């Protein structure tokens, strides 16, 4: 006997794909500088996300490769 899975209230995969499609459509045909400007002019409305968006902190330190695991 098989049972039907419950209906999803929110489909994360569909949401991400639709968002990606909207962004790609908006950026199509724009130069790199225009794309950067497009992203920089879109500030999130959520206070927590807006704070992260405004925080422009460059990475510190030097990136080093992960240690190799010798077999």
Secondary structure, 3 states (H helix, E strand, C coil): CCCCCCCCCCCHHHHHHHHHHHHHHHHCCCCHHHHHHHHHCCCCCCHHHHHHHHCCCCCCCCCCCCCCCCC
